[in-house]
Amino acid sequence: MDEKNQTWVSEIVLLGFQNLHNFKVLLFSLFLLIYILTVWENVLIIVLVAFSRNLHSPMYFFLQQLSLSDLLQTATVVPKMIQTIIKEGATTTFGVCIIQFYFFAGWEAFQCLLLAVMAYDRYVAICIPLRYTSIMSHRVCVGLILFSGFLGFGTVLITVNLIVNLPFCGLNIINHFFCDLSPLLELSCSDTFLVRIEITLLSIPVIICPFILITVSYMCIAHAILKIVSHTGRQKAFSTCSSHLAVVSMFYGTLIAIYVVPPRKESQTISKVLSLLYTVGIPLGNPVIYSLRCQDMKEALKKSLINVACCAPTH
C-alpha cells in the first residue's frame, strides 16, 4: 500500500476554549441559550413562510432556505462546541471530524451561492419589475436552490477527498472547537501547499463568483434606486435590500477575516472569536435582521400569534 495514502490518526482531540475553568458553567449556559434561541428563531421563519399566504414569494422562499441552512449548520457545530466547553475538550474519531467539516463547509458554500441568488432576485425585482413574475417563477427558484446545493456540496466533496488522501501521522490535537479546514490541514505530516492551492481554486465558483455577482447586482440596484424620483419609492426599494446587505456584509466579512487574511499562530484566539461569529452569531442574527426590517414578516408573526391566542383553550 502506498504510504502516502495511509492514515495513522484515528482520534482527534478538540481543545475548545482553554483556561476558562472558572467560566465554563457560564459559557455552557450562554451558548446553550443561544443555540435554543437560534433553533427557535429559524424554525419560526421556516414555519411562517410555509403557512403565511402573504409570504409566498421568491424573496421569502429564499429566506426560508437561508433559515434552514443556518439551522442545520448550527446543529453541525454548536452541540460539539458545548461539549468541549463543559468537558474542557472533546475527543472524536477522524471520520466523524471529516463528516462534521463536510456538512459545515457544505452549508457554508450553499449559503455563499444562496446569497448571490437572493441578490439576483432583488436585482430583478427592482431593475426589471415588469418581468419579475416570469423570470423568478417557482420552478426557477427551486432550480436555483437545487443547483446551489449540488454545486456547494459537490465542491466541498472534492475538497474532502483531497484532505482524506493526505497522510495524518503526527499530532492529533486541534486547538479549535470544531473541525475546520486549516486545523485539519495542519495535522497532516506532509506538505499541504499544493492541496491549499487546489482548494483555493475550488473556492472560485462558490465564493469568489457569488461575491462578484452580489457586488454587480447591488451596483445595478443602487443605480436604479437613485433614478427613482419619489422619496417614498426610493426608501421602499432600499428597505427591501438593506437586510440582505447586512447579512452579506457579516457573512463575507468573517469569511475574509478567517480564510483570506494569512493566519498567525498568535492569532488563534482571534480566529476562534471570528469563528464564533459565523457559526453562532450569524445564524442567531439573520432571523432578527430580516424580521426587524421586514414589515410583511412582522404582520405574519402578529397574525400567527393572534391565531394561537384565539385557538388557545380558555379556563
C-alpha positions in Angstrom: 0.0 0.0 0.0 1.2 3.5 -0.8 2.5 5.0 2.4 1.2 8.5 1.5 -2.4 7.2 1.4 -2.2 5.7 4.9 -3.9 7.5 7.8 -2.4 6.8 11.2 -4.5 9.3 13.2 -7.7 7.6 14.3 -8.9 10.1 17.0 -9.0 13.9 17.1 -8.8 15.9 20.3 -10.6 19.2 20.2 -9.2 21.6 22.8 -12.1 24.1 22.5 -11.7 27.1 24.8 -8.7 26.7 27.2 -8.0 28.3 30.5 -11.6 29.2 31.2 -12.2 26.8 34.1 -14.0 29.4 36.2 -16.4 30.4 33.4 -17.2 27.1 31.9 -20.7 26.8 33.5 -21.5 30.4 32.5 -20.3 29.8 28.9 -22.1 26.5 28.7 -25.4 28.2 29.8 -24.8 31.1 27.5 -24.2 29.0 24.3 -26.9 26.6 25.2 -29.4 29.5 25.4 -28.1 30.9 22.1 -28.5 27.5 20.5 -32.1 27.2 21.7 -32.9 30.7 20.5 -31.2 30.1 17.1 -33.2 26.9 16.6 -36.5 28.6 17.7 -35.9 31.7 15.5 -35.1 29.8 12.3 -37.8 27.2 12.8 -40.3 30.1 13.3 -39.3 31.7 10.0 -39.5 28.4 8.2 -43.0 27.8 9.5 -44.2 31.4 8.9 -43.1 31.3 5.3 -44.6 27.9 4.8 -48.0 28.8 6.2 -48.5 32.6 5.6 -50.0 33.4 2.2 -48.6 36.9 2.0 -45.1 35.4 2.3 -45.4 33.1 -0.7 -43.0 35.0 -2.9 -39.4 34.2 -4.2 -37.8 36.6 -1.7 -39.3 34.8 1.3 -38.8 31.4 -0.2 -35.1 32.1 -0.4 -35.2 33.5 3.2 -36.7 30.2 4.3 -33.9 28.3 2.6 -31.4 30.5 4.4 -33.0 29.8 7.7 -32.9 26.1 7.0 -29.2 26.2 6.2 -28.5 28.3 9.3 -30.4 25.8 11.4 -28.5 22.7 10.0 -25.2 24.5 10.1 -25.6 25.4 13.7 -26.7 21.8 14.6 -23.5 20.6 12.9 -21.1 22.7 15.1 -22.7 24.0 18.3 -23.6 20.7 20.2 -19.9 19.6 19.9 -18.7 23.1 20.9 -20.9 23.0 24.0 -19.4 19.6 24.8 -15.9 21.0 24.6 -16.8 23.8 27.0 -18.3 21.6 29.7 -15.7 18.8 29.4 -12.8 21.3 28.7 -12.1 19.5 25.5 -13.6 16.6 23.5 -12.4 13.6 21.6 -13.9 12.5 18.3 -12.9 10.0 15.6 -11.1 11.1 12.5 -14.1 10.0 10.4 -16.6 12.0 12.5 -14.3 15.0 12.3 -14.3 14.8 8.5 -18.1 14.4 8.4 -18.5 17.5 10.6 -16.2 19.5 8.3 -18.1 18.3 5.2 -21.5 19.3 6.3 -20.4 22.6 7.9 -18.4 23.6 4.8 -21.2 22.3 2.5 -23.8 24.6 4.2 -21.3 27.5 4.1 -20.8 27.0 0.4 -24.5 26.7 -0.1 -25.1 30.0 1.7 -22.5 31.8 -0.5 -24.4 30.7 -3.6 -27.8 31.4 -1.9 -26.8 35.0 -1.0 -25.9 35.5 -4.7 -29.3 34.1 -5.8 -31.0 36.4 -3.3 -29.1 39.4 -4.7 -30.1 38.5 -8.2 -33.7 38.2 -7.0 -33.6 41.8 -5.6 -31.9 42.9 -8.9 -34.8 41.5 -11.0 -37.5 42.9 -8.6 -36.1 46.5 -8.6 -34.4 46.8 -12.1 -36.8 44.6 -14.2 -40.1 44.7 -12.1 -42.4 44.1 -15.1 -40.7 40.7 -15.9 -40.2 39.7 -12.3 -43.0 37.1 -12.1 -42.0 35.4 -15.4 -38.2 35.4 -14.6 -38.5 34.3 -10.9 -41.1 31.6 -11.3 -41.4 28.9 -8.6 -39.8 26.4 -10.9 -36.8 28.7 -11.5 -36.5 29.3 -7.7 -36.5 25.6 -6.9 -33.9 25.0 -9.7 -31.6 27.7 -8.3 -31.8 26.2 -4.8 -31.0 22.7 -6.2 -28.2 24.0 -8.3 -26.7 25.9 -5.3 -26.9 22.8 -3.1 -25.4 20.5 -5.8 -22.5 22.9 -6.6 -21.8 23.8 -3.0 -21.8 20.3 -1.5 -20.2 18.8 -4.7 -17.2 21.3 -4.4 -16.8 20.5 -0.7 -16.8 16.8 -1.5 -13.9 17.2 -3.8 -12.1 19.2 -1.0 -12.8 16.4 1.5 -11.4 13.9 -1.0 -8.2 15.9 -1.2 -7.9 16.1 2.6 -8.5 12.4 3.4 -5.8 11.4 0.9 -3.2 13.3 2.9 -1.1 11.3 5.4 -2.1 12.1 9.0 0.6 10.6 11.2 1.6 13.3 13.6 -0.3 15.2 16.3 -4.0 14.6 16.7 -4.8 17.8 18.7 -6.9 20.6 17.1 -6.8 23.9 19.0 -10.3 24.8 18.0 -13.9 24.0 18.9 -14.8 22.2 15.7 -13.1 20.6 12.7 -12.3 23.4 10.3 -10.2 23.4 7.2 -7.0 25.0 8.4 -6.7 23.0 11.7 -7.3 19.8 9.7 -4.6 20.6 7.2 -2.2 21.5 10.0 -2.5 17.9 11.3 -1.0 16.4 8.1 2.6 15.3 8.2 3.2 16.2 4.6 3.5 19.5 2.6 -0.1 20.8 2.0 0.9 23.7 -0.2 -0.5 22.1 -3.4 -3.6 21.0 -1.7 -4.2 24.5 -0.4 -3.8 25.9 -4.0 -6.3 23.3 -5.3 -8.8 24.2 -2.5 -8.4 27.9 -3.3 -9.2 27.2 -7.0 -12.2 25.2 -5.9 -13.4 28.1 -3.9 -13.7 30.3 -7.0 -17.1 29.1 -8.2 -18.7 29.0 -4.7 -17.1 32.1 -3.0 -15.5 34.5 -5.5 -18.0 34.3 -8.3 -21.1 34.7 -6.0 -19.4 37.7 -4.3 -18.8 39.3 -7.7 -22.4 38.6 -8.7 -23.7 40.2 -5.4 -21.4 43.3 -6.0 -22.6 43.8 -9.6 -26.2 43.2 -8.6 -26.2 45.8 -5.9 -24.3 48.3 -8.1 -27.2 48.0 -10.6 -29.7 48.2 -7.8 -28.1 51.3 -6.4 -28.2 52.9 -9.8 -31.8 52.0 -10.3 -32.8 53.4 -6.8 -31.1 56.7 -7.4 -33.2 57.1 -10.6 -36.4 56.8 -8.6 -37.9 60.3 -8.3 -40.2 59.9 -5.2 -38.5 59.7 -1.8 -41.1 57.1 -0.6 -40.4 54.8 -3.5 -36.7 55.1 -3.1 -37.0 54.4 0.7 -39.2 51.3 0.0 -36.8 49.9 -2.6 -33.8 50.4 -0.3 -35.6 48.8 2.7 -36.1 45.5 0.7 -32.3 45.3 0.2 -30.9 46.6 3.5 -31.5 43.4 5.4 -29.8 41.3 2.7 -26.9 43.8 2.5 -26.4 43.5 6.3 -26.3 39.7 6.2 -23.9 39.7 3.2 -21.6 42.1 4.9 -21.4 40.0 8.1 -21.1 36.7 6.2 -18.4 37.7 3.8 -16.6 39.9 6.4 -16.0 37.0 8.7 -15.1 34.6 5.8 -12.4 37.1 4.5 -11.1 37.7 8.0 -10.6 34.0 8.7 -9.8 32.4 5.4 -8.2 35.2 3.3 -6.1 37.0 5.8 -2.9 35.0 6.4 -3.2 33.1 9.7 -0.7 33.5 12.5 -0.2 31.3 15.5 -0.6 34.1 17.9 -4.0 35.0 16.4 -5.6 31.7 17.4 -7.8 33.3 19.9 -9.0 35.9 17.4 -9.7 33.1 14.9 -11.9 31.3 17.5 -13.8 34.6 18.2 -14.4 35.2 14.5 -15.4 31.5 14.1 -17.9 32.0 16.9 -19.3 35.0 14.9 -20.2 32.9 11.8 -21.0 29.6 13.5 -23.1 31.1 16.3 -23.7 34.8 15.9 -24.8 34.9 12.2 -27.4 32.1 12.5 -28.8 33.8 15.5 -28.7 37.3 14.0 -30.1 36.5 10.5 -33.7 35.9 11.6 -33.6 39.0 13.8 -32.3 41.2 11.0 -34.9 40.1 8.5 -37.7 40.2 11.0 -36.9 43.7 12.2 -36.5 45.1 8.7 -39.4 43.4 7.1 -43.0 44.6 7.6 -44.6 41.6 5.9 -42.7 39.3 8.3 -43.9 41.3 11.3 -47.5 41.2 10.1 -47.3 37.4 9.5 -45.9 36.9 13.0 -48.7 39.1 14.6 -51.4 37.1 12.7 -49.9 33.8 13.8 -49.7 35.0 17.5 -53.3 36.2 17.3 -54.4 32.8 15.8 -52.6 30.9 18.5 -54.2 33.1 21.2 -57.7 32.6 19.7 -57.2 28.9 19.5 -55.8 28.5 23.0 -58.2 26.9 25.4 -59.7 29.3 28.0 -60.2 28.3 31.6 
